[in-house]
């Protein structure tokens, strides 16, 4: 998944084209398998509703994430998405109806400081700043997905992955006039890598991991994404790694881990 920011930034295709190719490859492989094993039999209207909801939110998440990468830098796009950890804190407050702890508030403020440091300008007219904020919104959408997947965790990982990809494809089809297929061979090679490695394999595994493993362990794995993505961007795209960017990235990652790990430890202690 850490390949995504570099590949999206490198390919000439726009956000809609990238999204359609990625979900198209995934659905091309998953749909025949599910039909062969008759996995669609027995799905209720509630199951279909949640698969539709998951797919639409995932499609919007992808569009905003690709936009953030395309209009800022691969590292900033990745960093904006990782604020999803702080969004998990907010969502947990709402879902559990619990008052936030002082440590939770500190984590949110720390993440906010990190975001201020990494953006090049506080001016909302700045394109990179706008793109980063769109990426933060993408992080919010991403944080909603595990909660929705848990509502239909009686369905197999393959079925839920198919629903996520196929209905995301429906989302992108609404923007079909924006697609651009005048791409080079190199662009198509990058899109195929995105579709097979970063979508079909990585996202299917992530659906299983984020649904079945403890959140604290999932978060620890997920935040390996940041140093890998930044390293790839530095070596392959020559993106400069300035002191503010590294400092801001550190604050964002620490705040998100803080916001997830401490509540998990408190819950474990009570049980």
N, C-alpha and C positions, 0 to 999 in steps of 0.2 A: 504493500500500500504506500510505502514511502517513495516509490517510483512515480506516483501519480503527479505531484507538483512539477517535477522535472519534465515528464512526458507531455503533460498538458501545456506547459509553457513552450515546449519545443515544437509541437505540431502546429501546422498552419490552420487547421480546422477550428471553427468557432464552437461555442459552448453547446449549442443544440446538436451540431453534427457529431461532436465527441460523445455526447450522451446517447444518441441514437445508435451509433456504432457499438458502444460498449454494451448497452442493454440488448441490442440485436444479437451479438455474438453469444451472450449468456443465454438468451431465450432459445436460440437455435440449437444449443446443446441440451438445455434442461427440459424443454417442452416434449421432445420425443421420449425421453427417459420417463417422465411422469405419465405420459399417455400409455406407454408400454406396461408400466407397473400399476396402472389404473389408480393413481394417487388422487385423482380429482373426485373419485366416487366417495360420497359420504360427506363432502364439504357442505356446511350449512350456510344459510344466508348471512349469518353473523360472521362466519369465517371469511366469506367473500368480501364482506364489508371491511373487515380489518385488513385483508390483503390489499384491497383497493386504497384504503387510507394510508397504509404503510408505503405503497408504491408511489402515491402522489406526493407524500411528504419527502420520500427519498428522491424523487425526481426534482423537486424544488431545491432540496439540499444540494444535489449535484450541480444544478444550474448555477446556484449562487456560489458554490465552491469554485467551479471552473472560472466564473467571472472574476472572483477574487484573485485567483492565480494569474489569469490573463492580464489583468489591469494593475497588478502590483508586481510582486516577485514570487518565485516558488516558495521561498522561506516565509515571507509574510503571509502568503496564502495558507501555508501549513499552520503557522502560528495562530492565525485568526480562527481556524477550525478547532484548534486544541482548547479554545475557551469552552468547549462543550463540557469539560469537567466542572466548571463553575456553573454552567446552566443546569447540570445534574443536581447541584446543591439547591438552586432555586426551585426546580421541579419537585425535589424531595420535600421541600418545605410545604409546597402546595398539596402534594399527594398525601403526605403523612399528617398535615395540619399541625405541625410542630413549630414552636417559636424558634427562630435561629439562635444558635449559640454564639457567644462572642468570638470563638475561633472561626466559625463559619463566616461571620461578617468580616473578620480580618482577611480570610482567604479571598473574598470578593474584592476587597479594597486592594489587596496585593496584585490580583489579576488586572484590575483597572489600571494600577500604576504601570504594570508591565506593558499593557496595550498603549498607554500614552507614550512610553519610552520608544517603542518600536516604530510607531508611525512617524513619517518624515515631517509632518506638519499638523498642527491643531486646526488648520483651516479646512472646513468641510467642503470647500470648493476644490481641494486637492484631490486628484484622481486616485492616487495611491491610498490616501486616507479613506476615501469613499469605498474603494475596493476592499480595504481591510474591514470596514464596518459591515459590509455585505458578507464577508467571510465569518464574522462574529455571529451574524444572523444564521448563517449556514450551520455554525456550531450548535445553535439552539435547536434547529431542526434535527440535527444528528443526535442530540441528546434525547429527543423524544422517541427515537426509534426503538431502543431496548425496552422501554416501557410498553410500547405497542406490541412488540414481538412476544413479550411475556403474556399478553392477553390471549395469544393463540399458540402458546408453547406446546399444546397437545398435537399440533401439526408438525410434520417432520421439517428438518432444516431445509431440505431440498424444496419442499412445497412453499415454505415461507420465503426462501430466496427467489424462487420463480415469481411469486406474487410481487415481491419488492422490485424485481427487474422488469417484469412484463407491464405492470401498471405505471412504472416510471417511464417506460417506452410510450405509453398512451399520453402521459404528460408532455413528453417532448414532441409528439406528433402534432400537438396543438400549435407548435412553432415551426412546422415544416417549411413554410416560405422563407425562413431565415437560414436554412441549411445551405451549405456550400460544398459541392462535391468535386470541385476543380482542385484536386490535391495531387501532390507528387508521390512517386513510389515510396520515398522515405516517410512521407506523412502516413501513408497507408500501413507501412510496417510498424510505425509507432502506435497507430490506432489498434492494430491487431494485438500488440503487446499489452496495451491498456485493456482491451477486451478480454483476452485470455488470462493473463497473469494477474492483473490488478482488479479485475471484475469477477470473472467466473470462478477463479481459484480463491483469491484473497477475500473478496466480500462474502462468498459462501461460507468460508471458514470463520469469518468474523461474526456472521449471523449466529453460528453455532456457539462460538466462544462467548459472545456477549450475552447469550440467553442462558447458558448452562453453568458458566464459571462464576465465582464470587466477584462482585464489582471491584473489590480492592485489587484482585489479581488481574482482572481485565484492564484496569486503568494502568497498572504498573507496566504491562506489556505494551499498551497503546502508546504510552509516552516515550517509548523507544523510537517511535515514528519521527519525532522532531529532530534529534541529532542526526539520524540517518538521512532525512530529507534535506537538512541544511548542508550536510557534508556532500551529498550528491550534487546539490545545486552549486556549491562552491567549486567542485572539481570539474563538473561537466558543463556548467553554464557560466562559470567565472563570476558568480554573484558575490559581491564584496560582503564580508562578514564584519561589520563595524562593531565597535564596543557597545553603542546603544542597542543595536539589534541583539547581540549576544546577552546583554544584561536583561533586556526586556523579555527575551525568550526564557531565560532562567527564572525570572519572576513569575511568568505565566505558567510554566510547568510546575514550579513549586507550589503556587497557589492552588492549582487544580488538583494536584496530588494531596495537598493539605485538606482541601475541601471534601475529598472523597475518603481518604484514609481515616481521618479522625472520627467522622460519624460511624464508619464501619467498626472501628475499635470500641467506640462507646456502646454500640449495639451488641457487639460480642461480649463486652464486659457485663452488660445487664442480663444476657442470656446465660 
